[in-house]
Amino acid sequence: MSTKRKKLKIAMLASNLLRIPPTAKHIPPGFSGAPEAVVSKITEGLVARGHNVTLFASKNSKTKAKLFSVYKKDSYSEKEIGIRHHLHFEHFLISQAYRLAKEGKFDIIHSHFDVRTCGYAPFVDTPTVSTLHSCLHGFLMQNILKFHKNTQFYVSISDAQRKPLKDLNYIDTVYHGINSSKIKPSFEKGKYFITMGRIVESKGNLDAIKAIMKTDEKLLLMGMPLPDSDYWKKIKPYIDGKKIIHIKFIPRKELFSYVRGAKALILPAYLDEPFGLTIVEAMACGTPVIAYRRGSIPELVKNKKTGFVVSSLNKKGGPNIEGLAESIKNIDQIDRKKCRYHIEENFTIEKMIDGYEEVYYKILNKCRRNKK
């Protein structure tokens, strides 16, 4: 970034449902906490670069920015609010950010709400840029963002994410970044394969299991299933504690030791994921990734260099178990050092902060030109 550029007054607007950054106890069931973790990294990175950042979040959030809150703790931790009533407090928080913006307190508002701020943005002169953290094919996205496609600027977290709504007022794509210096890699050959995350049909866990069954390898199935789900009932018979091993919740500080010890992370998801922090973190460990060619995967994984990007369907139109199995058998072709290098070159916090600084200045220059 140019040192001649002025430091900015930035409103960082996040959900107060979760604490920023979230810990396991602050994350409701069904939520990942990933967007809130990213908000924290962006906020602290901008503060470190000298910007005047106000984080709108729960009062129990931890930040070096100025903190503005409307309640003493995150909504999820307050039983009187919880999931049921959190939207009221979220809109209360958002309204306060725009009230202060109307008083000229900020140069720019950075929203991490996909849809909630698009209705507020037109009422102030301060421009809003919204980072889109979700898939864009859902009902709210299709029916609200379409109507508000020009009320704010939008940042996609992958180019593939834009596909369902191609005509939003996109300003750029900024990939999420991680602190790779805190992730120790291993370049030794792994001993097993792993899957991670929720055990649900959209994640393709059963495909990974069936592919492993066609090889001499073993699989660690890491994650929690939905109780009594039909999908879990299909998976349970495969779990024998030897070839298919189920490992439940693992504290994050212990998780990377399992990832480093793996030959590869297998993620044959059926969703068009907008990004994949798990994928990036695995490659930072030196661990290759095997995944279906959907959503952001081809942007994150360099096929045959940092893993294998496999067609999700075989020639008969069914799940491509054979393609996954072939990739498993050929995983030793991947240089683990190249996986780590790929992350250090493309997916660091520094790269992410560079991207957002560029977005802010681009928007402000554009707004100035439009006023002339």
C-alpha positions as a LaTeX table, in Angstrom:
\begin{tabular}{lrrr}
\hline
Residue & $x$ (\AA) & $y$ (\AA) & $z$ (\AA) \\
\hline
Met1 & 0.00 & 0.00 & 0.00 \\
Ser2 & 1.17 & 3.51 & $-0.74$ \\
Thr3 & 2.30 & 5.48 & 2.31 \\
Lys4 & 0.82 & 8.62 & 0.72 \\
Arg5 & $-2.72$ & 7.34 & 1.14 \\
Lys6 & $-4.51$ & 8.78 & 4.14 \\
Lys7 & $-5.51$ & 6.56 & 7.03 \\
Leu8 & $-9.23$ & 5.87 & 7.05 \\
Lys9 & $-12.04$ & 6.02 & 9.57 \\
Ile10 & $-13.68$ & 2.61 & 9.13 \\
Ala11 & $-16.86$ & 1.23 & 10.66 \\
Met12 & $-16.48$ & $-2.57$ & 10.84 \\
Leu13 & $-19.99$ & $-3.91$ & 11.20 \\
Ala14 & $-20.38$ & $-7.49$ & 12.42 \\
Ser15 & $-23.06$ & $-9.69$ & 13.94 \\
Asn16 & $-23.52$ & $-9.44$ & 17.71 \\
Leu17 & $-24.97$ & $-12.96$ & 17.79 \\
Leu18 & $-21.43$ & $-14.28$ & 18.37 \\
Arg19 & $-18.50$ & $-12.78$ & 20.21 \\
Ile20 & $-15.65$ & $-11.48$ & 18.03 \\
Pro21 & $-13.48$ & $-13.52$ & 17.71 \\
Pro22 & $-15.64$ & $-16.53$ & 18.60 \\
Thr23 & $-14.57$ & $-19.43$ & 20.77 \\
Ala24 & $-16.32$ & $-22.80$ & 20.73 \\
Lys25 & $-18.73$ & $-21.84$ & 23.52 \\
His26 & $-19.83$ & $-18.73$ & 21.61 \\
Ile27 & $-20.79$ & $-20.59$ & 18.42 \\
Pro28 & $-24.42$ & $-21.78$ & 18.18 \\
Pro29 & $-25.16$ & $-25.25$ & 16.74 \\
Gly30 & $-25.33$ & $-25.04$ & 12.96 \\
Phe31 & $-23.01$ & $-22.00$ & 12.81 \\
Ser32 & $-19.33$ & $-22.19$ & 11.87 \\
Gly33 & $-17.98$ & $-18.99$ & 13.43 \\
Ala34 & $-15.79$ & $-18.60$ & 10.33 \\
Pro35 & $-17.16$ & $-15.17$ & 9.22 \\
Glu36 & $-16.66$ & $-13.79$ & 12.73 \\
Ala37 & $-13.09$ & $-15.12$ & 12.83 \\
Val38 & $-12.41$ & $-13.40$ & 9.51 \\
Val39 & $-13.94$ & $-10.13$ & 10.82 \\
Ser40 & $-11.50$ & $-10.25$ & 13.73 \\
Lys41 & $-8.50$ & $-10.77$ & 11.47 \\
Ile42 & $-9.49$ & $-7.91$ & 9.16 \\
Thr43 & $-10.19$ & $-5.55$ & 12.07 \\
Glu44 & $-6.92$ & $-6.21$ & 13.90 \\
Gly45 & $-4.96$ & $-6.06$ & 10.64 \\
Leu46 & $-6.38$ & $-2.65$ & 9.76 \\
Val47 & $-5.73$ & $-1.31$ & 13.26 \\
Ala48 & $-2.13$ & $-2.50$ & 13.01 \\
Arg49 & $-1.77$ & $-0.48$ & 9.81 \\
Gly50 & $-2.87$ & 2.69 & 11.53 \\
His51 & $-6.50$ & 2.97 & 10.43 \\
Asn52 & $-9.11$ & 4.32 & 12.85 \\
Val53 & $-11.44$ & 1.34 & 13.12 \\
Thr54 & $-14.67$ & 1.10 & 15.11 \\
Leu55 & $-15.89$ & $-2.47$ & 15.51 \\
Phe56 & $-19.65$ & $-2.78$ & 15.95 \\
Ala57 & $-20.07$ & $-6.07$ & 17.79 \\
Ser58 & $-20.97$ & $-7.56$ & 21.18 \\
Lys59 & $-19.45$ & $-5.90$ & 24.25 \\
Asn60 & $-17.56$ & $-9.05$ & 25.26 \\
Ser61 & $-15.65$ & $-8.99$ & 21.96 \\
Lys62 & $-11.85$ & $-8.74$ & 22.08 \\
Thr63 & $-10.29$ & $-6.12$ & 19.82 \\
Lys64 & $-7.72$ & $-3.32$ & 19.62 \\
Ala65 & $-10.24$ & $-1.24$ & 17.66 \\
Lys66 & $-12.81$ & 1.03 & 19.26 \\
Leu67 & $-15.72$ & $-1.17$ & 20.29 \\
Phe68 & $-19.34$ & $-0.07$ & 19.96 \\
Ser69 & $-22.02$ & $-2.34$ & 21.43 \\
Val70 & $-25.71$ & $-2.26$ & 22.26 \\
Tyr71 & $-25.68$ & $-5.07$ & 24.84 \\
Lys72 & $-23.28$ & $-6.35$ & 27.47 \\
Lys73 & $-22.54$ & $-9.67$ & 25.73 \\
Asp74 & $-23.23$ & $-11.67$ & 22.59 \\
Ser75 & $-26.86$ & $-12.54$ & 21.96 \\
Tyr76 & $-26.24$ & $-16.29$ & 21.89 \\
Ser77 & $-24.83$ & $-16.22$ & 25.44 \\
Glu78 & $-27.83$ & $-14.29$ & 26.74 \\
Lys79 & $-30.65$ & $-16.79$ & 27.25 \\
Glu80 & $-33.28$ & $-14.03$ & 27.12 \\
Ile81 & $-32.15$ & $-13.19$ & 23.58 \\
Gly82 & $-30.58$ & $-16.27$ & 22.00 \\
Ile83 & $-31.25$ & $-17.25$ & 18.39 \\
Arg84 & $-34.93$ & $-16.40$ & 18.69 \\
His85 & $-34.58$ & $-12.65$ & 19.33 \\
His86 & $-31.09$ & $-11.85$ & 18.08 \\
Leu87 & $-32.26$ & $-10.11$ & 14.90 \\
His88 & $-33.79$ & $-7.27$ & 16.93 \\
Phe89 & $-30.43$ & $-6.58$ & 18.60 \\
Glu90 & $-28.62$ & $-6.95$ & 15.30 \\
His91 & $-30.76$ & $-4.27$ & 13.67 \\
Phe92 & $-30.32$ & $-2.10$ & 16.76 \\
Leu93 & $-26.54$ & $-2.36$ & 16.31 \\
Ile94 & $-26.72$ & $-1.67$ & 12.57 \\
Ser95 & $-28.93$ & 1.38 & 13.09 \\
Gln96 & $-26.39$ & 2.87 & 15.49 \\
Ala97 & $-23.61$ & 2.48 & 12.94 \\
Tyr98 & $-25.64$ & 4.34 & 10.33 \\
Arg99 & $-26.66$ & 7.00 & 12.85 \\
Leu100 & $-23.00$ & 7.75 & 13.47 \\
Ala101 & $-22.28$ & 7.59 & 9.73 \\
Lys102 & $-24.94$ & 10.24 & 9.16 \\
Glu103 & $-22.99$ & 12.45 & 11.58 \\
Gly104 & $-19.90$ & 12.04 & 9.37 \\
Lys105 & $-17.95$ & 9.80 & 11.74 \\
Phe106 & $-16.66$ & 7.38 & 9.07 \\
Asp107 & $-15.08$ & 7.37 & 5.62 \\
Ile108 & $-16.51$ & 3.95 & 4.84 \\
Ile109 & $-18.71$ & 1.25 & 6.38 \\
His110 & $-17.55$ & $-2.34$ & 5.98 \\
Ser111 & $-20.53$ & $-4.62$ & 6.53 \\
His112 & $-20.33$ & $-8.34$ & 7.13 \\
Phe113 & $-24.07$ & $-8.79$ & 6.70 \\
Asp114 & $-25.09$ & $-10.24$ & 3.36 \\
Val115 & $-28.52$ & $-8.62$ & 3.30 \\
Arg116 & $-29.17$ & $-6.65$ & 6.49 \\
Thr117 & $-27.32$ & $-3.43$ & 5.61 \\
Cys118 & $-28.43$ & $-3.08$ & 2.00 \\
Gly119 & $-31.63$ & $-1.34$ & 3.12 \\
Tyr120 & $-29.78$ & 1.12 & 5.40 \\
Ala121 & $-26.97$ & 2.05 & 3.00 \\
Pro122 & $-28.94$ & 4.48 & 0.73 \\
Phe123 & $-29.80$ & 6.78 & 3.66 \\
Val124 & $-26.25$ & 8.00 & 4.32 \\
Asp125 & $-23.54$ & 9.56 & 2.15 \\
Thr126 & $-20.91$ & 7.23 & 3.62 \\
Pro127 & $-20.46$ & 4.32 & 1.19 \\
Thr128 & $-21.06$ & 0.75 & 2.39 \\
Val129 & $-19.13$ & $-2.26$ & 1.16 \\
Ser130 & $-20.49$ & $-5.67$ & 2.14 \\
Thr131 & $-18.40$ & $-8.84$ & 2.22 \\
Leu132 & $-20.58$ & $-11.71$ & 1.10 \\
His133 & $-19.91$ & $-14.70$ & 3.34 \\
Ser134 & $-22.72$ & $-16.99$ & 2.13 \\
Cys135 & $-23.83$ & $-18.82$ & $-0.98$ \\
Leu136 & $-25.97$ & $-16.51$ & $-3.13$ \\
His137 & $-28.64$ & $-18.89$ & $-4.39$ \\
Gly138 & $-30.86$ & $-18.80$ & $-1.27$ \\
Phe139 & $-34.27$ & $-17.18$ & $-1.05$ \\
Leu140 & $-33.09$ & $-14.05$ & 0.81 \\
Met141 & $-30.20$ & $-13.48$ & $-1.54$ \\
Gln142 & $-32.29$ & $-13.90$ & $-4.65$ \\
Asn143 & $-35.15$ & $-11.71$ & $-3.45$ \\
Ile144 & $-33.44$ & $-9.01$ & $-1.37$ \\
Leu145 & $-30.01$ & $-8.54$ & $-2.89$ \\
Lys146 & $-31.49$ & $-8.44$ & $-6.40$ \\
Phe147 & $-33.62$ & $-5.47$ & $-5.33$ \\
His148 & $-30.68$ & $-3.77$ & $-3.56$ \\
Lys149 & $-27.95$ & $-4.69$ & $-6.01$ \\
Asn150 & $-26.71$ & $-1.08$ & $-6.30$ \\
Thr151 & $-27.35$ & 0.36 & $-2.82$ \\
Gln152 & $-23.93$ & $-0.79$ & $-1.60$ \\
Phe153 & $-20.73$ & $-2.22$ & $-3.01$ \\
Tyr154 & $-20.09$ & $-5.96$ & $-2.72$ \\
Val155 & $-16.95$ & $-8.03$ & $-2.18$ \\
Ser156 & $-17.10$ & $-11.69$ & $-3.16$ \\
Ile157 & $-14.81$ & $-14.16$ & $-1.37$ \\
Ser158 & $-14.30$ & $-16.14$ & $-4.58$ \\
Asp159 & $-15.13$ & $-15.51$ & $-8.23$ \\
Ala160 & $-17.29$ & $-18.63$ & $-8.26$ \\
Gln161 & $-19.48$ & $-17.18$ & $-5.49$ \\
Arg162 & $-20.82$ & $-14.56$ & $-7.94$ \\
Lys163 & $-22.43$ & $-17.06$ & $-10.30$ \\
Pro164 & $-26.03$ & $-17.01$ & $-8.90$ \\
Leu165 & $-26.10$ & $-13.16$ & $-8.79$ \\
Lys166 & $-23.76$ & $-11.90$ & $-11.48$ \\
Asp167 & $-25.06$ & $-8.32$ & $-11.69$ \\
Leu168 & $-24.51$ & $-7.10$ & $-8.10$ \\
Asn169 & $-22.39$ & $-3.98$ & $-7.69$ \\
Tyr170 & $-19.19$ & $-5.99$ & $-7.18$ \\
Ile171 & $-16.05$ & $-4.00$ & $-6.47$ \\
Asp172 & $-13.61$ & $-6.92$ & $-6.17$ \\
Thr173 & $-12.94$ & $-10.46$ & $-4.97$ \\
Val174 & $-10.86$ & $-10.73$ & $-1.79$ \\
Tyr175 & $-9.87$ & $-14.19$ & $-0.62$ \\
His176 & $-9.82$ & $-14.96$ & 3.09 \\
Gly177 & $-6.37$ & $-15.06$ & 4.63 \\
Ile178 & $-4.89$ & $-17.03$ & 7.50 \\
Asn179 & $-1.93$ & $-16.52$ & 9.82 \\
Ser180 & 0.20 & $-19.26$ & 8.31 \\
Ser181 & 3.08 & $-18.42$ & 10.66 \\
Lys182 & 1.01 & $-19.93$ & 13.49 \\
Ile183 & 0.41 & $-23.17$ & 11.57 \\
Lys184 & 3.34 & $-25.56$ & 11.66 \\
Pro185 & 3.65 & $-27.62$ & 8.45 \\
Ser186 & 4.83 & $-31.18$ & 8.01 \\
Phe187 & 6.46 & $-32.34$ & 4.81 \\
Glu188 & 6.65 & $-35.97$ & 5.91 \\
Lys189 & 4.39 & $-38.53$ & 4.27 \\
Gly190 & 1.12 & $-38.87$ & 6.20 \\
Lys191 & $-0.34$ & $-42.02$ & 7.70 \\
Tyr192 & $-4.08$ & $-41.65$ & 6.99 \\
Phe193 & $-6.68$ & $-39.55$ & 5.19 \\
Ile194 & $-9.14$ & $-37.23$ & 6.92 \\
Thr195 & $-12.47$ & $-35.50$ & 6.45 \\
Met196 & $-13.46$ & $-32.56$ & 8.65 \\
Gly197 & $-16.59$ & $-30.60$ & 9.44 \\
Arg198 & $-20.26$ & $-31.36$ & 9.82 \\
Ile199 & $-21.28$ & $-34.91$ & 8.93 \\
Val200 & $-24.16$ & $-34.11$ & 6.61 \\
Glu201 & $-25.08$ & $-35.23$ & 3.12 \\
Ser202 & $-24.03$ & $-31.96$ & 1.46 \\
Lys203 & $-20.45$ & $-32.48$ & 2.69 \\
Gly204 & $-20.12$ & $-35.82$ & 0.91 \\
Asn205 & $-18.65$ & $-37.76$ & 3.85 \\
Leu206 & $-20.11$ & $-41.03$ & 2.55 \\
Asp207 & $-18.41$ & $-40.52$ & $-0.81$ \\
Ala208 & $-15.07$ & $-40.18$ & 0.97 \\
Ile209 & $-15.74$ & $-43.39$ & 2.92 \\
Lys210 & $-16.71$ & $-45.35$ & $-0.19$ \\
Ala211 & $-13.59$ & $-44.12$ & $-1.99$ \\
Ile212 & $-11.33$ & $-45.18$ & 0.90 \\
Met213 & $-12.98$ & $-48.63$ & 0.87 \\
Lys214 & $-11.56$ & $-49.10$ & $-2.64$ \\
Thr215 & $-8.01$ & $-48.58$ & $-1.34$ \\
Asp216 & $-5.68$ & $-49.92$ & 1.34 \\
Glu217 & $-5.82$ & $-46.63$ & 3.24 \\
Lys218 & $-7.68$ & $-45.60$ & 6.40 \\
Leu219 & $-9.88$ & $-42.56$ & 7.02 \\
Leu220 & $-10.38$ & $-40.39$ & 10.10 \\
Leu221 & $-13.94$ & $-39.07$ & 9.98 \\
Met222 & $-13.67$ & $-35.91$ & 12.08 \\
Gly223 & $-16.81$ & $-34.05$ & 13.07 \\
Met224 & $-20.21$ & $-34.32$ & 14.68 \\
Pro225 & $-23.25$ & $-35.84$ & 12.97 \\
Leu226 & $-26.80$ & $-34.64$ & 13.37 \\
Pro227 & $-28.38$ & $-36.99$ & 15.96 \\
Asp228 & $-30.54$ & $-39.75$ & 14.47 \\
Ser229 & $-30.15$ & $-38.39$ & 10.93 \\
Asp230 & $-30.78$ & $-40.81$ & 8.07 \\
Tyr231 & $-27.40$ & $-39.87$ & 6.61 \\
Trp232 & $-25.59$ & $-40.81$ & 9.81 \\
Lys233 & $-27.41$ & $-44.13$ & 9.82 \\
Lys234 & $-25.89$ & $-44.85$ & 6.38 \\
Ile235 & $-22.40$ & $-44.00$ & 7.63 \\
Lys236 & $-22.36$ & $-45.81$ & 10.99 \\
Pro237 & $-22.03$ & $-49.36$ & 9.59 \\
Tyr238 & $-18.70$ & $-48.40$ & 7.98 \\
Ile239 & $-17.14$ & $-47.22$ & 11.24 \\
Asp240 & $-15.01$ & $-50.10$ & 12.52 \\
Gly241 & $-12.32$ & $-48.24$ & 14.45 \\
Lys242 & $-9.62$ & $-49.58$ & 12.13 \\
Lys243 & $-10.22$ & $-48.54$ & 8.53 \\
Ile244 & $-12.91$ & $-45.92$ & 9.19 \\
Ile245 & $-12.38$ & $-44.13$ & 12.51 \\
His246 & $-14.82$ & $-41.56$ & 13.87 \\
Ile247 & $-13.25$ & $-38.78$ & 15.93 \\
Lys248 & $-15.71$ & $-36.35$ & 17.49 \\
Phe249 & $-15.00$ & $-32.81$ & 18.60 \\
Ile250 & $-11.32$ & $-31.89$ & 18.75 \\
Pro251 & $-10.11$ & $-28.60$ & 20.31 \\
Arg252 & $-8.71$ & $-26.33$ & 17.61 \\
Lys253 & $-5.23$ & $-26.28$ & 19.15 \\
Glu254 & $-5.08$ & $-30.08$ & 18.74 \\
Leu255 & $-6.75$ & $-30.21$ & 15.34 \\
Phe256 & $-3.71$ & $-29.23$ & 13.28 \\
Ser257 & $-1.67$ & $-32.15$ & 14.61 \\
Tyr258 & $-4.23$ & $-34.48$ & 13.01 \\
Val259 & $-4.20$ & $-32.47$ & 9.77 \\
Arg260 & $-0.38$ & $-32.47$ & 9.58 \\
Gly261 & $-0.37$ & $-36.23$ & 10.01 \\
Ala262 & $-2.74$ & $-36.82$ & 7.10 \\
Lys263 & $-1.85$ & $-37.84$ & 3.57 \\
Ala264 & $-4.68$ & $-35.62$ & 2.37 \\
Leu265 & $-7.90$ & $-33.90$ & 3.35 \\
Ile266 & $-10.88$ & $-35.29$ & 1.41 \\
Leu267 & $-13.80$ & $-32.89$ & 0.90 \\
Pro268 & $-16.19$ & $-34.19$ & $-1.76$ \\
Ala269 & $-18.87$ & $-31.58$ & $-1.00$ \\
Tyr270 & $-22.04$ & $-31.25$ & $-3.07$ \\
Leu271 & $-22.37$ & $-27.56$ & $-2.18$ \\
Asp272 & $-20.93$ & $-24.71$ & $-4.23$ \\
Glu273 & $-18.98$ & $-23.37$ & $-1.27$ \\
Pro274 & $-18.05$ & $-19.68$ & $-1.60$ \\
Phe275 & $-14.73$ & $-20.36$ & 0.14 \\
Gly276 & $-13.11$ & $-23.03$ & 2.29 \\
Leu277 & $-10.98$ & $-22.03$ & 5.27 \\
Thr278 & $-10.52$ & $-25.70$ & 6.15 \\
Ile279 & $-8.96$ & $-26.28$ & 2.72 \\
Val280 & $-6.56$ & $-23.36$ & 3.08 \\
Glu281 & $-5.56$ & $-24.39$ & 6.60 \\
Ala282 & $-4.91$ & $-27.96$ & 5.45 \\
Met283 & $-2.56$ & $-26.83$ & 2.69 \\
Ala284 & $-0.81$ & $-24.52$ & 5.19 \\
Cys285 & $-0.06$ & $-27.73$ & 7.15 \\
Gly286 & 1.51 & $-29.15$ & 3.98 \\
Thr287 & $-1.49$ & $-31.45$ & 3.55 \\
Pro288 & $-2.90$ & $-31.84$ & 0.01 \\
Val289 & $-6.63$ & $-31.63$ & $-0.68$ \\
Ile290 & $-8.88$ & $-33.93$ & $-2.71$ \\
Ala291 & $-12.21$ & $-32.30$ & $-3.55$ \\
Tyr292 & $-14.99$ & $-32.21$ & $-6.10$ \\
Arg293 & $-14.82$ & $-29.50$ & $-8.77$ \\
Arg294 & $-17.54$ & $-27.26$ & $-7.36$ \\
Gly295 & $-17.79$ & $-23.66$ & $-6.20$ \\
Ser296 & $-14.52$ & $-22.09$ & $-5.11$ \\
Ile297 & $-12.50$ & $-25.34$ & $-5.12$ \\
Pro298 & $-10.66$ & $-24.73$ & $-8.44$ \\
Glu299 & $-9.64$ & $-21.28$ & $-7.16$ \\
Leu300 & $-8.18$ & $-22.68$ & $-3.95$ \\
Val301 & $-6.64$ & $-26.00$ & $-4.99$ \\
Lys302 & $-4.17$ & $-26.18$ & $-7.88$ \\
Asn303 & $-5.08$ & $-29.44$ & $-9.57$ \\
Lys304 & $-2.24$ & $-32.01$ & $-9.57$ \\
Lys305 & 0.02 & $-29.53$ & $-7.72$ \\
Thr306 & $-1.55$ & $-28.98$ & $-4.29$ \\
Gly307 & $-4.09$ & $-31.77$ & $-4.55$ \\
Phe308 & $-6.67$ & $-33.19$ & $-6.94$ \\
Val309 & $-9.80$ & $-31.44$ & $-8.20$ \\
Val310 & $-12.17$ & $-34.22$ & $-9.25$ \\
Ser311 & $-15.37$ & $-34.10$ & $-11.28$ \\
Ser312 & $-18.29$ & $-34.69$ & $-8.90$ \\
Leu313 & $-20.06$ & $-37.00$ & $-11.36$ \\
Asn314 & $-18.88$ & $-40.14$ & $-13.11$ \\
Lys315 & $-19.74$ & $-41.04$ & $-16.70$ \\
Lys316 & $-23.03$ & $-42.58$ & $-15.59$ \\
Gly317 & $-24.08$ & $-39.43$ & $-13.73$ \\
Gly318 & $-23.50$ & $-40.83$ & $-10.25$ \\
Pro319 & $-21.05$ & $-39.77$ & $-7.51$ \\
Asn320 & $-17.49$ & $-40.00$ & $-8.78$ \\
Ile321 & $-16.23$ & $-42.46$ & $-6.17$ \\
Glu322 & $-13.76$ & $-43.90$ & $-8.69$ \\
Gly323 & $-12.23$ & $-40.47$ & $-9.29$ \\
Leu324 & $-11.78$ & $-39.92$ & $-5.57$ \\
Ala325 & $-10.24$ & $-43.37$ & $-5.13$ \\
Glu326 & $-7.81$ & $-42.77$ & $-8.00$ \\
Ser327 & $-6.73$ & $-39.49$ & $-6.42$ \\
Ile328 & $-6.22$ & $-41.23$ & $-3.07$ \\
Lys329 & $-3.96$ & $-43.80$ & $-4.73$ \\
Asn330 & $-1.92$ & $-41.07$ & $-6.46$ \\
Ile331 & $-1.59$ & $-38.67$ & $-3.54$ \\
Asp332 & 2.16 & $-39.26$ & $-3.18$ \\
Gln333 & 2.61 & $-37.40$ & $-6.47$ \\
Ile334 & 1.82 & $-34.14$ & $-4.65$ \\
Asp335 & 4.74 & $-32.17$ & $-3.20$ \\
Arg336 & 3.68 & $-31.10$ & 0.29 \\
Lys337 & 6.10 & $-28.15$ & 0.22 \\
Lys338 & 4.19 & $-26.72$ & $-2.76$ \\
Cys339 & 0.97 & $-26.84$ & $-0.72$ \\
Arg340 & 2.52 & $-24.65$ & 1.96 \\
Tyr341 & 4.11 & $-22.30$ & $-0.58$ \\
His342 & 0.75 & $-21.88$ & $-2.35$ \\
Ile343 & $-0.82$ & $-20.60$ & 0.88 \\
Glu344 & 2.06 & $-18.29$ & 1.75 \\
Glu345 & 1.82 & $-16.72$ & $-1.71$ \\
Asn346 & $-1.94$ & $-16.36$ & $-1.97$ \\
Phe347 & $-3.91$ & $-16.76$ & 1.26 \\
Thr348 & $-2.25$ & $-14.81$ & 4.08 \\
Ile349 & $-3.79$ & $-12.19$ & 6.36 \\
Glu350 & $-1.45$ & $-9.64$ & 4.79 \\
Lys351 & $-2.82$ & $-10.42$ & 1.31 \\
Met352 & $-6.37$ & $-10.10$ & 2.63 \\
Ile353 & $-5.71$ & $-6.75$ & 4.31 \\
Asp354 & $-3.99$ & $-5.50$ & 1.14 \\
Gly355 & $-7.12$ & $-6.48$ & $-0.78$ \\
Tyr356 & $-9.51$ & $-4.66$ & 1.54 \\
Glu357 & $-7.39$ & $-1.52$ & 1.68 \\
Glu358 & $-7.43$ & $-1.47$ & $-2.10$ \\
Val359 & $-11.22$ & $-1.93$ & $-2.07$ \\
Tyr360 & $-11.74$ & 1.00 & 0.30 \\
Tyr361 & $-9.62$ & 3.43 & $-1.70$ \\
Lys362 & $-11.16$ & 2.28 & $-4.97$ \\
Ile363 & $-14.67$ & 2.91 & $-3.61$ \\
Leu364 & $-13.78$ & 6.33 & $-2.19$ \\
Asn365 & $-12.14$ & 7.41 & $-5.46$ \\
Lys366 & $-15.18$ & 6.20 & $-7.38$ \\
Cys367 & $-17.56$ & 8.10 & $-5.10$ \\
Arg368 & $-15.49$ & 11.28 & $-5.47$ \\
Arg369 & $-15.57$ & 11.04 & $-9.25$ \\
Asn370 & $-19.33$ & 10.51 & $-9.21$ \\
Lys371 & $-19.84$ & 13.71 & $-7.17$ \\
Lys372 & $-18.02$ & 15.86 & $-9.72$ \\
\hline
\end{tabular}
